């Protein structure tokens, strides 16, 4: 139980050679013959994690002597098509090596986390047991399972990755629904950017209690945007089989991915890359990651040219359209009164996460894929994308504070998935 290999530093930008060195060292330290290996990377919604490159590199290192299978950690997201697989993982890995996770049907139930523990972790906010489920493929006799992904502030669990990649990324509906609802009821602002949250305790307990026999190594990255090139730099790469590697990555991410501000922001403009953000399920990172920094009566403008739907799953999309982003009291009442939402608690959690609780305006500016009527139907204000583009010219903006020629001040974020924006006093 240890960190097998790592390389990191605030001023560092790991090269391809650095990454290969760390992976080779970790595989050597694992010290067992490898004939059959499973890699669990994120999907294309985590393109900036560099997990695509690492997966390709691991395949190159392992495939000459081992069968290598790859199952992207979709969670509730749509499966990746050939174009997306090639965009993320390159052209070297045969397509038949990629497997698809079905979170509703293709899982094994391993046990149950008792409700008294969940009640304790949530400070009494929820009181239910949670089934521990993950994809059946993990039990197909692999000599090594490599869970690859990025550690970054996260709205559901506090800090993304590690055991989340296993029990949510390739997990089942009970864990996904109840973990999301646990986090929403406990309070997103209480958890974002924090390691030891109720959801993290749930996931760690589940893996350590019910999956301890699986040979899992976690390959964890910490990434930061290079302000000069616009690309992504890897600040750290950590490989290990327990909390130690994750804890190291968390500390570096907290130093790297937080933008802590002196005063609340009155107007925030967020751009959602159309290749990465096609739903509000994902695009609402613009809400989750900025809400702690936005002033009361402020405005969040979300430029979403690639928006096509609300949920990543047809059933959840339907629920979002039905109930909308109306805030915590309204959503909890809907859960109590409606079985369809009660059976899909991750959707209920998302509705809570995606609301400003009436504190500030969320103005979504979609492309042609979603209408004004649909945007307003789920409780958002509508903005005309072309008008906003003309007004703010995002291609000319820098991340952070911008003052326009007419004196208006806005705070611009080119990708909300890369960090967390909050006030210094909130982390004092």
C-alpha positions as CSV (number, residue, x, y, z in Angstrom):
1,X,0.0,0.0,0.0
2,X,1.9,3.0,-1.2
3,X,2.7,5.7,-3.8
4,X,4.5,3.7,-6.4
5,X,5.9,6.6,-8.4
6,X,5.3,10.4,-8.8
7,X,6.7,13.6,-10.3
8,X,5.3,17.0,-9.5
9,X,6.0,20.7,-8.9
10,X,4.2,24.0,-9.0
11,X,6.6,25.3,-11.6
12,X,6.8,22.1,-13.5
13,X,5.3,21.1,-16.9
14,X,5.9,17.4,-17.3
15,X,7.2,16.2,-20.7
16,X,6.2,13.1,-22.5
17,X,9.5,11.6,-21.3
18,X,8.6,12.5,-17.7
19,X,5.3,10.8,-18.0
20,X,6.7,7.7,-19.5
21,X,9.4,7.5,-16.7
22,X,6.8,7.7,-14.0
23,X,4.5,5.1,-15.6
24,X,7.4,2.7,-16.2
25,X,8.6,3.1,-12.6
26,X,5.2,2.4,-11.2
27,X,4.6,-0.7,-13.4
28,X,8.0,-2.0,-12.3
29,X,7.2,-1.3,-8.6
30,X,3.9,-3.2,-9.0
31,X,6.1,-6.2,-9.5
32,X,3.7,-8.8,-10.8
33,X,3.5,-10.6,-14.2
34,X,1.0,-8.8,-16.4
35,X,-0.9,-10.8,-19.0
36,X,-4.3,-9.1,-18.8
37,X,-4.8,-5.4,-17.9
38,X,-7.8,-3.1,-17.7
39,X,-7.5,0.6,-18.1
40,X,-10.3,2.9,-16.8
41,X,-9.7,6.4,-18.2
42,X,-12.3,9.3,-18.2
43,X,-14.4,10.0,-21.3
44,X,-14.0,13.0,-23.6
45,X,-15.7,15.3,-21.1
46,X,-12.4,15.2,-19.2
47,X,-10.3,15.8,-22.3
48,X,-8.1,18.2,-20.4
49,X,-7.0,15.5,-17.9
50,X,-4.3,14.3,-20.3
51,X,-5.7,10.8,-19.6
52,X,-6.1,10.2,-23.3
53,X,-2.3,10.5,-23.8
54,X,-1.5,8.4,-20.7
55,X,-3.9,5.7,-21.8
56,X,-2.3,5.6,-25.2
57,X,1.2,5.5,-23.6
58,X,0.1,2.7,-21.2
59,X,-1.3,0.7,-24.1
60,X,2.1,1.1,-25.9
61,X,4.0,-0.1,-22.9
62,X,1.7,-3.0,-22.0
63,X,0.2,-4.4,-25.2
64,X,3.3,-6.2,-26.6
65,X,3.0,-8.7,-23.8
66,X,-0.5,-8.3,-22.3
67,X,-4.1,-8.2,-23.4
68,X,-5.2,-4.6,-22.7
69,X,-8.9,-3.6,-22.4
70,X,-10.1,-0.1,-21.9
71,X,-13.5,1.0,-20.4
72,X,-14.0,4.7,-20.2
73,X,-15.5,5.9,-16.9
74,X,-18.8,7.2,-18.4
75,X,-20.8,7.4,-15.3
76,X,-24.2,8.5,-16.7
77,X,-22.7,10.1,-19.9
78,X,-23.3,9.0,-23.5
79,X,-21.0,6.4,-24.9
80,X,-18.1,7.7,-27.0
81,X,-18.2,7.2,-30.8
82,X,-15.2,6.5,-33.0
83,X,-14.6,10.2,-33.6
84,X,-14.5,11.0,-29.9
85,X,-12.4,7.9,-29.1
86,X,-9.8,8.9,-31.7
87,X,-9.9,12.6,-30.6
88,X,-9.1,11.6,-27.1
89,X,-7.0,8.5,-27.3
90,X,-5.3,8.8,-30.7
91,X,-5.2,6.3,-33.5
92,X,-2.9,3.6,-32.1
93,X,-5.3,1.6,-30.0
94,X,-7.6,-0.8,-31.9
95,X,-11.3,0.2,-31.5
96,X,-12.2,-3.3,-30.4
97,X,-10.1,-2.8,-27.2
98,X,-12.7,-0.2,-26.0
99,X,-15.6,-1.4,-23.9
100,X,-18.8,0.6,-23.0
101,X,-20.1,1.0,-19.5
102,X,-23.8,0.7,-18.9
103,X,-24.5,2.2,-15.5
104,X,-28.1,0.9,-15.3
105,X,-27.6,-2.7,-16.4
106,X,-24.1,-3.9,-16.6
107,X,-23.0,-3.9,-13.0
108,X,-22.4,-6.3,-10.1
109,X,-23.7,-5.5,-6.6
110,X,-20.9,-6.2,-4.1
111,X,-22.5,-5.2,-0.8
112,X,-24.2,-2.4,1.0
113,X,-23.0,0.5,3.1
114,X,-25.2,0.8,6.1
115,X,-27.5,3.8,6.6
116,X,-26.2,4.6,10.0
117,X,-22.8,5.4,8.6
118,X,-24.3,7.5,5.8
119,X,-26.4,9.4,8.4
120,X,-23.3,10.0,10.5
121,X,-21.2,11.3,7.5
122,X,-24.1,13.5,6.3
123,X,-24.7,15.0,9.8
124,X,-28.2,13.6,9.6
125,X,-29.1,15.1,6.3
126,X,-29.8,11.7,4.7
127,X,-30.4,8.3,6.2
128,X,-30.3,5.5,3.7
129,X,-28.1,2.5,2.9
130,X,-26.1,2.5,-0.4
131,X,-25.4,-0.4,-2.6
132,X,-21.8,-0.8,-3.8
133,X,-21.9,-1.6,-7.5
134,X,-19.4,-1.5,-10.4
135,X,-19.0,-2.8,-13.9
136,X,-18.8,-6.6,-14.1
137,X,-15.7,-6.3,-16.3
138,X,-13.6,-5.5,-13.3
139,X,-14.0,-9.1,-12.2
140,X,-12.9,-10.7,-15.4
141,X,-9.5,-11.8,-14.0
142,X,-7.3,-8.8,-14.7
143,X,-3.7,-8.9,-13.3
144,X,-3.9,-5.1,-13.0
145,X,-6.6,-2.4,-13.2
146,X,-5.3,1.1,-13.9
147,X,-7.7,3.9,-13.0
148,X,-6.5,7.0,-14.8
149,X,-7.8,10.6,-14.3
150,X,-7.5,14.1,-13.1
151,X,-7.6,15.5,-9.5
152,X,-9.5,18.8,-9.6
153,X,-12.2,20.5,-7.5
154,X,-15.5,18.8,-8.0
155,X,-19.1,19.7,-7.1
156,X,-20.3,16.2,-6.0
157,X,-17.4,14.7,-4.1
158,X,-15.1,17.7,-3.3
159,X,-12.0,16.7,-5.2
160,X,-12.5,14.5,-8.4
161,X,-11.1,11.1,-9.1
162,X,-9.5,8.2,-7.1
163,X,-12.3,6.0,-5.8
164,X,-14.9,8.1,-7.6
165,X,-13.6,6.8,-10.9
166,X,-14.5,3.2,-9.8
167,X,-17.8,3.6,-8.0
168,X,-19.3,6.4,-10.0
169,X,-17.3,6.3,-13.3
170,X,-18.0,2.6,-13.8
171,X,-20.5,2.4,-11.0
172,X,-24.2,1.6,-10.8
173,X,-27.4,3.5,-10.4
174,X,-27.8,3.2,-6.6
175,X,-24.4,4.5,-5.8
176,X,-24.5,7.2,-8.5
177,X,-28.0,8.4,-7.4
178,X,-27.4,8.3,-3.7
179,X,-23.9,9.7,-3.6
180,X,-25.0,12.7,-5.7
181,X,-28.0,13.3,-3.5
182,X,-25.9,13.0,-0.4
183,X,-23.5,15.7,-1.6
184,X,-26.4,18.0,-2.6
185,X,-28.1,17.7,0.7
186,X,-24.9,18.2,2.7
187,X,-24.1,21.3,0.7
188,X,-22.0,21.8,-2.4
189,X,-20.3,24.9,-1.0
190,X,-19.2,23.0,2.1
191,X,-17.4,20.4,-0.1
192,X,-15.9,21.9,-3.2
193,X,-12.1,21.8,-3.1
194,X,-12.1,19.7,0.1
195,X,-10.8,16.1,0.5
196,X,-12.5,14.5,3.5
197,X,-16.2,15.1,2.5
198,X,-19.2,12.8,3.2
199,X,-19.2,11.6,-0.4
200,X,-15.5,10.9,-0.4
201,X,-15.9,8.9,2.8
202,X,-18.7,6.9,1.2
203,X,-16.7,6.1,-1.9
204,X,-13.5,5.2,0.0
205,X,-15.4,3.0,2.4
206,X,-17.1,1.2,-0.5
207,X,-13.8,0.5,-2.4
208,X,-11.8,-0.5,0.7
209,X,-14.6,-2.7,2.1
210,X,-15.8,-4.5,-1.0
211,X,-13.1,-4.2,-3.7
212,X,-9.9,-4.6,-1.7
213,X,-9.1,-7.8,-3.6
214,X,-8.9,-6.0,-6.9
215,X,-5.4,-5.0,-8.1
216,X,-6.2,-1.3,-8.7
217,X,-3.5,1.3,-9.3
218,X,-4.6,4.9,-9.5
219,X,-2.9,7.1,-12.1
220,X,-3.7,10.7,-11.1
221,X,-2.9,13.9,-12.9
222,X,-2.9,17.6,-11.8
223,X,-3.3,19.9,-14.7
224,X,-3.2,23.7,-15.2
225,X,-3.8,26.0,-18.1
226,X,-0.7,27.6,-19.7
227,X,-1.7,31.2,-20.0
228,X,0.9,31.8,-22.7
229,X,0.1,28.9,-25.0
230,X,-3.5,28.3,-24.1
231,X,-2.7,24.6,-23.7
232,X,-2.6,22.4,-20.6
233,X,0.5,21.7,-18.5
234,X,0.8,18.7,-16.3
235,X,2.0,19.8,-12.9
236,X,1.9,16.4,-11.3
237,X,1.6,12.7,-12.0
238,X,1.0,10.4,-9.0
239,X,0.6,6.6,-9.2
240,X,-0.4,4.5,-6.1
241,X,-2.9,2.1,-4.7
242,X,-4.1,3.9,-1.6
243,X,-4.9,7.3,-0.1
244,X,-1.3,8.6,-0.1
245,X,-1.0,9.3,-3.9
246,X,-4.5,10.9,-3.9
247,X,-3.7,13.1,-0.9
248,X,-0.5,14.3,-2.6
249,X,-2.4,15.1,-5.8
250,X,-5.2,16.9,-3.8
251,X,-2.6,19.2,-2.1
252,X,-1.1,20.1,-5.5
253,X,-4.5,20.7,-7.1
254,X,-5.5,22.9,-4.2
255,X,-2.4,25.0,-4.9
256,X,-2.9,24.9,-8.7
257,X,-6.6,24.9,-9.5
258,X,-8.0,27.4,-7.1
259,X,-8.6,31.0,-8.0
260,X,-9.2,32.7,-4.7
261,X,-10.6,36.3,-4.9
262,X,-10.7,39.2,-2.6
263,X,-14.3,40.3,-3.4
264,X,-17.4,38.8,-5.0
265,X,-17.9,39.1,-8.8
266,X,-20.8,41.0,-10.2
267,X,-20.7,39.6,-13.7
268,X,-19.0,36.4,-14.8
269,X,-18.8,35.2,-18.5
270,X,-18.1,31.6,-19.1
271,X,-17.4,29.9,-22.4
272,X,-18.3,26.2,-22.9
273,X,-16.3,24.5,-25.7
274,X,-18.8,22.9,-28.1
275,X,-16.7,19.8,-28.4
276,X,-16.7,19.2,-24.6
277,X,-20.0,20.7,-23.4
278,X,-23.2,19.5,-25.1
279,X,-25.5,19.3,-22.1
280,X,-26.3,21.4,-19.0
281,X,-25.5,18.2,-17.1
282,X,-21.9,19.0,-18.0
283,X,-22.2,22.7,-18.8
284,X,-23.4,23.5,-15.4
285,X,-19.8,23.3,-14.2
286,X,-20.1,27.0,-15.2
287,X,-22.5,27.3,-12.2
288,X,-20.9,24.8,-9.8
289,X,-17.3,26.1,-10.0
290,X,-18.2,29.9,-9.9
291,X,-21.1,30.1,-7.5
292,X,-18.9,30.6,-4.4
293,X,-17.4,33.7,-6.1
294,X,-20.5,35.4,-7.5
295,X,-22.1,38.3,-5.6
296,X,-25.7,38.4,-4.5
297,X,-27.7,39.9,-7.4
298,X,-24.8,39.2,-9.7
299,X,-25.0,37.6,-13.1
300,X,-23.5,34.5,-14.7
301,X,-23.6,34.5,-18.5
302,X,-22.9,31.0,-20.0
303,X,-22.0,30.9,-23.7
304,X,-23.0,27.4,-24.8
305,X,-22.7,27.1,-28.6
306,X,-22.7,23.3,-28.5
307,X,-25.7,22.8,-26.2
308,X,-28.0,20.1,-27.5
309,X,-29.8,18.7,-24.5
310,X,-30.1,19.0,-20.7
311,X,-29.2,15.5,-19.5
312,X,-26.6,13.0,-20.8
313,X,-29.2,10.2,-20.4
314,X,-32.6,10.4,-22.0
315,X,-34.4,9.6,-18.7
316,X,-32.5,12.3,-16.8
317,X,-33.0,14.8,-19.7
318,X,-36.7,14.3,-19.4
319,X,-36.6,14.8,-15.6
320,X,-34.6,18.1,-15.9
321,X,-37.1,19.4,-18.4
322,X,-40.0,18.4,-16.2
323,X,-38.8,19.8,-12.8
324,X,-36.2,22.5,-13.8
325,X,-33.5,24.2,-11.8
326,X,-35.8,25.7,-9.1
327,X,-33.5,25.5,-6.0
328,X,-33.2,23.2,-3.0
329,X,-36.6,23.6,-1.2
330,X,-38.6,23.1,-4.4
331,X,-36.5,20.2,-5.5
332,X,-36.7,18.4,-2.1
333,X,-40.4,18.8,-2.1
334,X,-40.6,17.3,-5.7
335,X,-38.5,14.4,-4.5
336,X,-40.9,13.8,-1.6
337,X,-43.9,13.9,-3.8
338,X,-42.8,12.3,-7.1
339,X,-41.6,8.7,-7.5
340,X,-39.9,9.4,-10.9
341,X,-37.5,11.9,-9.2
342,X,-37.1,9.8,-6.1
343,X,-35.9,6.9,-8.2
344,X,-33.3,9.2,-9.9
345,X,-31.7,11.1,-7.0
346,X,-28.7,12.0,-9.1
347,X,-31.0,14.1,-11.3
348,X,-32.5,15.7,-8.2
349,X,-29.0,16.5,-6.9
350,X,-28.1,18.0,-10.3
351,X,-31.2,20.3,-10.2
352,X,-30.0,21.6,-6.8
353,X,-26.4,22.0,-8.0
354,X,-27.6,23.9,-11.1
355,X,-29.7,26.5,-9.3
356,X,-28.4,29.8,-7.9
357,X,-31.0,29.4,-5.1
358,X,-32.3,32.8,-6.3
359,X,-29.1,34.5,-5.3
360,X,-27.9,35.5,-8.8
361,X,-29.0,35.3,-12.4
362,X,-27.9,32.4,-14.6
363,X,-28.2,33.4,-18.2
364,X,-27.7,30.6,-20.7
365,X,-26.8,31.5,-24.3
366,X,-27.3,28.4,-26.5
367,X,-26.5,27.8,-30.2
368,X,-29.2,26.5,-32.6
369,X,-29.5,23.2,-30.7
370,X,-31.7,24.5,-27.9
371,X,-34.5,27.1,-28.1
372,X,-35.2,30.0,-25.8
373,X,-38.4,28.3,-24.7
374,X,-36.4,25.3,-23.6
375,X,-33.9,27.4,-21.7
376,X,-36.6,29.3,-19.9
377,X,-38.6,26.2,-19.4
378,X,-36.0,24.8,-17.0
379,X,-35.7,28.0,-15.0
380,X,-32.7,29.8,-16.6
381,X,-32.7,33.2,-18.1
382,X,-32.1,33.3,-21.9
383,X,-29.3,35.1,-23.7
384,X,-28.8,35.6,-27.4
385,X,-25.5,34.0,-28.2
386,X,-24.7,36.2,-31.3
387,X,-25.5,39.3,-29.3
388,X,-23.2,38.2,-26.4
389,X,-20.4,37.4,-28.8
390,X,-20.7,40.8,-30.4
391,X,-20.8,42.5,-27.1
392,X,-17.9,40.7,-25.3
393,X,-15.8,39.3,-28.1
394,X,-14.5,36.4,-26.0
395,X,-11.7,35.7,-28.4
396,X,-10.1,38.9,-27.2
397,X,-10.6,38.3,-23.5
398,X,-8.1,37.0,-21.0
399,X,-9.1,34.6,-18.2
400,X,-9.8,36.7,-15.2
401,X,-10.8,40.4,-14.8
402,X,-11.4,42.3,-18.1
403,X,-12.4,46.0,-18.4
404,X,-14.3,46.8,-21.6
405,X,-13.9,50.1,-23.5
406,X,-17.1,51.4,-22.0
407,X,-15.9,50.7,-18.5
408,X,-17.9,47.6,-17.8
409,X,-15.9,45.0,-15.8
410,X,-16.4,41.3,-16.3
411,X,-14.7,38.2,-15.1
412,X,-14.0,35.7,-18.0
413,X,-13.5,31.9,-17.7
414,X,-12.6,30.0,-20.9
415,X,-13.2,26.6,-19.3
416,X,-15.0,26.1,-16.0
417,X,-13.8,22.5,-15.7
418,X,-10.3,23.5,-15.0
419,X,-10.7,24.9,-11.5
420,X,-12.7,26.5,-8.7
421,X,-13.4,30.2,-8.2
422,X,-14.1,31.3,-4.7
423,X,-13.4,34.0,-2.1
424,X,-10.3,33.9,0.1
425,X,-12.4,34.2,3.2
426,X,-14.2,31.0,2.3
427,X,-10.9,29.0,2.6
428,X,-9.3,31.0,5.4
